Amino acid sequence: MSAPRYDLVVIGAGPAGSAAALCAARAGLRVALVDKARFPRVKLCGGLVTGRALRALRQPLPADLLERRDSLSFFDRGAPLGQITGGPPVYLTTRLGLDAHLLAQALQAGAEDFTGHPVAGLAPGFVQLRDGAALRAPLILGADGVNSAVARHLFGRAFDPATIGFALEIEAPPSEDQSLQVDFGAAAWGYGWRFAKSGSTTIGVGGLQARNPDMKARLAAYLALLPDQAGARVMGHHLPFGELRRVPGHGRMLLAGDAAGLVDPITGEGIAHALQSGHLAAEAVIAALAAGRPDSALPRYARALAPTLRALRHARMLRPLVFSDRCGGLFRQAFRDSATMKLRYMELLAGEVDYAALLRRAAWRLPLRLLRGR
């Protein structure tokens, strides 16, 4: 029996994959949406949804999936750095509910459901599932996360161990203290977070893996600073914390979301970039197929994604100013003393200010601080 033919096979049904499948299916393409997991499923993630992410959704989420927060507290190894209120709000969600909702929307739009079917093999225009089924399409989108099978097929490995990030996280019981906390000293070249939700409290630490060989000890030390109950199961995952791919794919295979390294290397935000890249990849596929030139999908997508890639490269340039041994202490001191810096951080999360503007400001302000700190 011949393999069914599609216009697009999307591998990975998280935010990037479901956004792409929804967009492509609504445009009339025949889409297969593949994921090794069955939904709803647990996904390790702090669950912070920013204004940038809400705009990238392009449509409102059900109110029961979001919890609004209007303040964020900052720390350095437990020492308070201050709190910001009155800035752009942020929202909390669970990936269990968010991802299931996005998948349901994609399927309702007409994408065909291949969740619960791991990928066994890949070739240009061909996806082999572990149960023996085969899918054919002129274009394939890998939205299958940091351990992307599509990235491994294209480049031999999904990420570079020397530059990848790593995070450990627990889900503690709900707490009366509903604050959001970020601790810049909880991990080297990273941070810790405590996001209290109505049903649980997500606590984690994350940073560059190469600089945190003792991440379990880092998590234990961070938990000791918090009032939440210990004993919850610790889960770990890699994080493309600045592991950015210059070209989001190869040939007729595209990459989106974490599979393309689209995670902010300072804030760690990934949901917004996943949603945005999924939409942009689908729009490139739609245009390429409409023109009868499937080979043009990747160049179209790369052009559309260029502003995002440029912003993330700017963030990588700024990252040493935030996390390095030389500058990190000065940054935290300035952050503690400046309400403006805290506000800019919130505006970054909301997508209301870009890294290019901050980079220009840092270019002349940081040398003065370094001189004063000698």
Backbone torsions as a table, in degrees:
resi	resn	phi	psi	omega
1	MET	NA	133.3	-177.4
2	SER	-74.1	151.1	-179.9
3	ALA	-71.3	139.8	177.6
4	PRO	-63.1	146.3	-177.5
5	ARG	-105.1	137.6	178.8
6	TYR	-127.8	167.0	171.5
7	ASP	-82.1	-31.5	-176.9
8	LEU	-151.2	133.3	169.3
9	VAL	-108.4	122.4	177.5
10	VAL	-104.7	123.2	178.8
11	ILE	-105.4	115.6	-175.2
12	GLY	109.6	118.7	-175.5
13	ALA	-110.7	25.4	171.7
14	GLY	-76.3	-163.3	-176.8
15	PRO	-55.8	-43.9	-178.8
16	ALA	-66.0	-48.1	-177.2
17	GLY	-68.3	-42.1	-179.9
18	SER	-68.3	-37.3	176.7
19	ALA	-62.4	-42.6	179.3
20	ALA	-66.1	-44.6	-178.8
21	ALA	-64.0	-41.0	178.3
22	LEU	-61.0	-48.6	-178.2
23	CYS	-62.6	-46.1	-177.7
24	ALA	-68.6	-40.9	-179.6
25	ALA	-66.6	-39.7	178.2
26	ARG	-64.5	-25.0	177.6
27	ALA	-83.7	-0.2	177.1
28	GLY	97.4	3.7	178.4
29	LEU	-77.7	151.2	173.4
30	ARG	-88.0	116.8	-170.5
31	VAL	-122.4	133.8	169.9
32	ALA	-105.3	126.8	-178.7
33	LEU	-112.1	113.0	-171.2
34	VAL	-111.3	139.3	172.3
35	ASP	-154.9	143.1	179.1
36	LYS	-68.1	-25.2	-176.7
37	ALA	-94.8	156.7	167.1
38	ARG	-98.0	143.2	-175.4
39	PHE	-104.5	150.2	-0.9
40	PRO	-70.8	146.6	179.5
41	ARG	-138.8	155.2	179.7
42	VAL	-77.6	134.9	178.1
43	LYS	-132.2	126.9	-179.7
44	LEU	-68.6	118.6	-177.2
45	CYS	-174.1	143.2	177.4
46	GLY	-63.9	-26.7	177.4
47	GLY	80.7	22.4	177.4
48	LEU	-83.1	123.0	179.6
49	VAL	-113.0	119.0	-175.6
50	THR	-97.3	171.5	174.1
51	GLY	-59.1	-36.0	176.3
52	ARG	-59.1	-43.2	-179.9
53	ALA	-66.6	-40.9	-179.8
54	LEU	-63.6	-37.1	176.2
55	ARG	-68.9	-36.9	179.9
56	ALA	-67.3	-24.0	177.5
57	LEU	-65.0	-32.3	179.3
58	ARG	69.1	5.6	174.7
59	GLN	-160.6	152.0	-175.6
60	PRO	-69.0	149.5	173.2
61	LEU	-90.7	153.0	173.1
62	PRO	-56.6	140.2	-175.0
63	ALA	-59.4	-30.1	-176.6
64	ASP	-75.4	-4.9	177.3
65	LEU	-92.1	-8.3	-173.7
66	LEU	-126.1	141.5	171.0
67	GLU	-123.4	120.4	-176.4
68	ARG	-80.9	140.6	172.2
69	ARG	-132.6	137.9	-176.1
70	ASP	-112.2	5.8	179.0
71	SER	-144.5	156.3	-179.8
72	LEU	-144.0	130.4	-179.1
73	SER	-104.3	143.5	-176.2
74	PHE	-120.2	145.5	-178.2
75	PHE	-140.3	163.6	171.5
76	ASP	-133.1	101.4	-175.8
77	ARG	54.4	41.5	178.4
78	GLY	89.2	-15.3	178.6
79	ALA	-82.2	129.1	-175.7
80	PRO	-63.4	136.5	172.5
81	LEU	-110.2	0.8	178.1
82	GLY	112.2	175.1	-177.1
83	GLN	-131.9	145.2	175.4
84	ILE	-112.4	128.5	173.0
85	THR	-131.3	156.2	178.4
86	GLY	86.3	-1.8	176.1
87	GLY	-87.2	-170.5	177.6
88	PRO	-59.3	136.6	179.7
89	PRO	-72.1	157.7	170.2
90	VAL	-122.6	167.4	-175.8
91	TYR	-132.8	153.5	177.4
92	LEU	-115.3	145.9	176.3
93	THR	-146.1	176.1	169.1
94	THR	-112.7	138.4	178.5
95	ARG	-67.6	-23.7	174.9
96	LEU	-57.0	-47.7	-178.3
97	GLY	-82.3	-42.4	-177.4
98	LEU	-61.8	-50.0	-176.0
99	ASP	-66.4	-37.7	177.7
100	ALA	-63.8	-38.9	178.5
101	HIS	-64.6	-46.2	-179.0
102	LEU	-65.1	-39.0	176.5
103	LEU	-63.0	-45.2	-179.6
104	ALA	-59.4	-38.4	177.9
105	GLN	-63.7	-42.9	179.9
106	ALA	-63.2	-42.3	-180.0
107	LEU	-68.2	-38.4	178.2
108	GLN	-63.6	-31.6	179.2
109	ALA	-75.2	-12.5	176.6
110	GLY	122.8	-5.1	175.2
111	ALA	-63.6	142.5	-178.9
112	GLU	-89.7	138.0	-168.6
113	ASP	-88.2	113.3	172.1
114	PHE	-123.1	32.4	174.4
115	THR	-72.3	152.7	-174.9
116	GLY	80.6	14.7	-177.7
117	HIS	-127.7	97.5	178.6
118	PRO	-64.2	149.7	176.8
119	VAL	-81.8	132.8	178.9
120	ALA	-104.3	-25.6	-177.9
121	GLY	-163.6	153.5	-179.0
122	LEU	-134.3	147.0	171.5
123	ALA	-154.0	161.1	177.6
124	PRO	-52.8	121.7	178.5
125	GLY	76.9	11.0	-171.6
126	PHE	-147.8	132.4	175.8
127	VAL	-127.4	122.0	177.6
128	GLN	-100.7	124.9	177.9
129	LEU	-92.4	157.3	-174.5
130	ARG	-65.2	-26.9	180.0
131	ASP	-81.0	4.3	177.9
132	GLY	101.4	-16.6	179.6
133	ALA	-68.5	150.4	178.9
134	ALA	-129.1	141.8	-179.3
135	LEU	-124.1	137.5	178.5
136	ARG	-119.9	141.4	177.1
137	ALA	-163.4	149.2	177.9
138	PRO	-67.7	-21.5	-177.6
139	LEU	-136.3	142.1	179.8
140	ILE	-127.5	134.3	176.8
141	LEU	-114.0	121.2	175.2
142	GLY	-91.4	107.3	175.8
143	ALA	-122.2	38.5	-168.6
144	ASP	-102.4	32.5	166.1
145	GLY	82.0	-176.0	-173.4
146	VAL	-63.8	-29.3	178.0
147	ASN	-95.5	33.7	-171.9
148	SER	-48.8	123.9	173.5
149	ALA	-67.5	-32.6	178.9
150	VAL	-67.8	-43.9	177.2
151	ALA	-62.4	-40.4	177.6
152	ARG	-62.2	-41.5	178.9
153	HIS	-62.7	-40.9	-175.4
154	LEU	-78.0	-40.1	-168.1
155	PHE	-122.0	2.7	178.2
156	GLY	88.1	-22.2	175.8
157	ARG	-154.6	155.3	-176.5
158	ALA	-80.0	-28.4	-177.5
159	PHE	-158.8	167.0	177.6
160	ASP	-93.5	116.0	-178.7
161	PRO	-58.7	-23.3	-177.5
162	ALA	-75.6	-20.9	-175.4
163	THR	-122.4	-2.6	-176.9
164	ILE	-73.7	154.6	173.4
165	GLY	-96.2	166.9	177.3
166	PHE	-145.6	143.6	-178.6
167	ALA	-135.6	147.4	170.9
168	LEU	-120.3	143.1	-172.5
169	GLU	-150.1	149.6	172.7
170	ILE	-130.9	157.0	169.3
171	GLU	-108.5	104.3	178.7
172	ALA	-88.6	166.3	177.4
173	PRO	-61.0	160.1	176.4
174	PRO	-61.5	153.8	-174.6
175	SER	-129.0	151.6	173.8
176	GLU	-66.6	-29.3	177.2
177	ASP	-80.2	103.2	-175.2
178	GLN	-94.8	21.2	-176.9
179	SER	-76.8	158.2	170.6
180	LEU	-102.0	133.0	-177.2
181	GLN	-131.4	139.7	172.6
182	VAL	-126.4	130.0	-179.1
183	ASP	-119.9	109.7	-175.8
184	PHE	-70.6	-16.3	-177.6
185	GLY	-99.7	4.0	-173.9
186	ALA	-73.9	-21.8	178.3
187	ALA	-147.3	152.0	177.6
188	ALA	-73.5	132.1	-178.4
189	TRP	51.6	47.2	179.7
190	GLY	-173.5	-150.0	-176.1
191	TYR	-166.3	172.0	172.5
192	GLY	-114.3	159.2	180.0
193	TRP	-143.2	147.9	173.7
194	ARG	-135.2	108.3	-177.9
195	PHE	-115.4	103.5	-177.8
196	ALA	-84.7	125.7	178.8
197	LYS	-118.7	174.2	-177.4
198	SER	-67.4	-30.2	-176.0
199	GLY	-105.1	-12.4	-179.2
200	SER	-167.4	173.8	175.2
201	THR	-125.0	114.3	-179.3
202	THR	-88.7	123.0	-178.0
203	ILE	-128.5	133.6	179.4
204	GLY	-159.0	168.6	171.4
205	VAL	-133.5	145.8	179.4
206	GLY	-157.0	153.9	179.2
207	GLY	-179.7	-170.9	179.1
208	LEU	-64.2	128.5	-175.5
209	GLN	-61.6	-40.7	-176.5
210	ALA	-63.9	-24.7	-178.4
211	ARG	-98.6	2.1	-178.1
212	ASN	-134.6	63.9	177.8
213	PRO	-66.1	-15.4	-177.6
214	ASP	-110.9	42.4	-173.4
215	MET	-61.8	-32.8	177.2
216	LYS	-62.0	-41.6	177.6
217	ALA	-67.2	-35.3	176.9
218	ARG	-61.7	-44.4	179.3
219	LEU	-64.4	-43.6	179.9
220	ALA	-60.3	-41.5	179.5
221	ALA	-66.3	-37.6	179.5
222	TYR	-69.4	-41.9	178.3
223	LEU	-61.6	-33.1	-179.2
224	ALA	-66.4	-20.0	178.9
225	LEU	-85.7	-9.5	-170.8
226	LEU	-109.8	157.1	-178.8
227	PRO	-82.5	-8.6	-173.1
228	ASP	-71.7	154.9	-179.7
229	GLN	-69.3	136.9	173.6
230	ALA	-86.6	-179.8	176.9
231	GLY	102.2	-10.6	177.3
232	ALA	-70.0	153.6	-178.7
233	ARG	-66.6	131.3	179.4
234	VAL	-87.1	130.6	177.4
235	MET	-119.8	146.1	-178.6
236	GLY	-128.9	153.3	176.5
237	HIS	-159.5	152.1	173.7
238	HIS	-75.3	153.5	-177.6
239	LEU	-136.5	122.1	178.6
240	PRO	-74.2	69.7	-171.9
241	PHE	-78.2	70.2	-174.9
242	GLY	96.7	6.3	178.1
243	GLU	-81.4	71.8	-168.8
244	LEU	-90.7	131.4	175.3
245	ARG	-87.9	128.0	-178.2
246	ARG	-66.6	-37.5	176.7
247	VAL	-118.6	121.4	-173.5
248	PRO	-82.2	58.9	177.4
249	GLY	138.9	-169.1	178.1
250	HIS	-157.2	134.3	178.6
251	GLY	62.7	-124.7	-179.9
252	ARG	-101.7	19.5	175.1
253	MET	-115.7	123.1	-178.4
254	LEU	-109.6	159.0	177.8
255	LEU	-125.9	142.9	179.9
256	ALA	-140.1	160.2	176.6
257	GLY	63.2	-143.8	-178.9
258	ASP	-58.8	-31.4	179.6
259	ALA	-62.0	-26.1	177.1
260	ALA	-97.7	4.4	180.0
261	GLY	77.0	23.6	-172.7
262	LEU	-87.9	65.3	175.4
263	VAL	-124.9	133.4	-178.7
264	ASP	-63.2	123.4	-175.8
265	PRO	-76.4	-2.0	175.1
266	ILE	-109.6	-53.9	-177.1
267	THR	-86.1	-20.1	-177.2
268	GLY	79.3	5.6	-178.6
269	GLU	-67.2	134.5	179.2
270	GLY	-131.7	-26.5	-174.7
271	ILE	-62.3	-44.2	-178.3
272	ALA	-61.8	-45.7	-178.8
273	HIS	-68.3	-31.9	176.5
274	ALA	-64.0	-49.1	179.8
275	LEU	-61.6	-46.7	-178.4
276	GLN	-62.4	-46.8	-177.6
277	SER	-66.9	-34.6	176.4
278	GLY	-61.5	-46.0	177.3
279	HIS	-61.6	-46.0	-177.2
280	LEU	-65.1	-39.1	177.6
281	ALA	-63.6	-43.8	-180.0
282	ALA	-63.8	-41.9	179.6
283	GLU	-64.0	-36.5	176.5
284	ALA	-65.9	-40.2	177.6
285	VAL	-63.8	-45.4	179.9
286	ILE	-57.9	-47.5	-178.1
287	ALA	-66.9	-40.7	-178.4
288	ALA	-64.7	-42.9	-179.6
289	LEU	-70.6	-36.4	178.2
290	ALA	-63.2	-32.6	178.8
291	ALA	-84.6	-3.3	-177.4
292	GLY	71.1	23.7	-177.1
293	ARG	-132.3	76.0	-178.8
294	PRO	-60.1	-26.9	178.4
295	ASP	-65.3	-17.6	-179.3
296	SER	-84.5	-3.8	-176.8
297	ALA	-62.3	-46.8	-178.0
298	LEU	-64.5	-47.8	175.8
299	PRO	-58.3	-39.3	178.2
300	ARG	-63.0	-45.1	-179.1
301	TYR	-64.3	-44.1	-179.3
302	ALA	-61.1	-39.5	178.0
303	ARG	-65.2	-42.8	-179.7
304	ALA	-66.7	-32.9	-177.1
305	LEU	-85.2	-9.7	-173.6
306	ALA	-53.9	-43.9	179.2
307	PRO	-61.4	-36.8	177.5
308	THR	-66.2	-45.1	179.0
309	LEU	-61.9	-40.4	179.3
310	ARG	-63.5	-42.6	179.2
311	ALA	-63.3	-40.3	-180.0
312	LEU	-70.8	-31.8	174.1
313	ARG	-66.8	-39.3	175.0
314	HIS	-60.7	-40.2	178.6
315	ALA	-62.8	-38.6	178.1
316	ARG	-64.5	-36.1	177.8
317	MET	-66.0	-34.0	-179.8
318	LEU	-81.5	-21.6	-172.5
319	ARG	-54.9	-41.8	177.9
320	PRO	-60.5	-29.1	178.7
321	LEU	-67.3	-25.2	-178.9
322	VAL	-91.9	-38.8	-167.0
323	PHE	-114.8	-16.9	-172.8
324	SER	-69.3	158.5	177.6
325	ASP	-62.1	-35.0	-176.6
326	ARG	-71.0	-43.7	-171.6
327	CYS	-107.5	-19.4	-172.8
328	GLY	-59.0	-41.0	179.4
329	GLY	-64.0	-40.6	177.6
330	LEU	-65.2	-39.4	178.3
331	PHE	-61.4	-46.8	-177.1
332	ARG	-66.4	-35.7	176.5
333	GLN	-64.3	-45.0	178.7
334	ALA	-66.2	-37.5	180.0
335	PHE	-63.7	-40.9	179.0
336	ARG	-62.0	-39.3	-172.8
337	ASP	-89.1	-6.8	-171.5
338	SER	-122.4	113.1	173.0
339	ALA	-66.5	-28.8	-179.9
340	THR	-65.1	-42.1	180.0
341	MET	-63.5	-40.4	178.1
342	LYS	-63.3	-42.3	178.8
343	LEU	-63.0	-41.4	178.5
344	ARG	-61.9	-36.5	177.8
345	TYR	-61.2	-46.3	178.1
346	MET	-63.9	-37.7	179.0
347	GLU	-68.2	-33.0	174.6
348	LEU	-62.6	-46.7	178.4
349	LEU	-59.3	-38.9	-177.8
350	ALA	-79.7	-9.5	-177.9
351	GLY	76.4	22.0	-178.7
352	GLU	-95.2	-7.6	174.1
353	VAL	-141.5	148.0	-177.4
354	ASP	-108.8	165.9	-177.2
355	TYR	-70.4	-26.1	180.0
356	ALA	-59.6	-43.3	179.3
357	ALA	-65.1	-41.6	179.0
358	LEU	-66.8	-36.1	179.8
359	LEU	-64.4	-40.5	178.1
360	ARG	-64.0	-40.2	178.7
361	ARG	-67.0	-41.7	-178.0
362	ALA	-67.6	-30.4	-175.3
363	ALA	-58.5	-32.7	-179.6
364	TRP	-109.2	-19.1	-179.3
365	ARG	-83.7	-38.1	-174.8
366	LEU	-64.1	-43.8	178.8
367	PRO	-54.9	-37.3	178.4
368	LEU	-63.6	-41.1	179.7
369	ARG	-67.2	-38.1	179.2
370	LEU	-63.0	-41.4	179.0
371	LEU	-62.9	-42.7	-179.3
372	ARG	-68.3	-26.6	-177.1
373	GLY	-83.5	-5.2	-179.1
374	ARG	-74.8	NA	NA
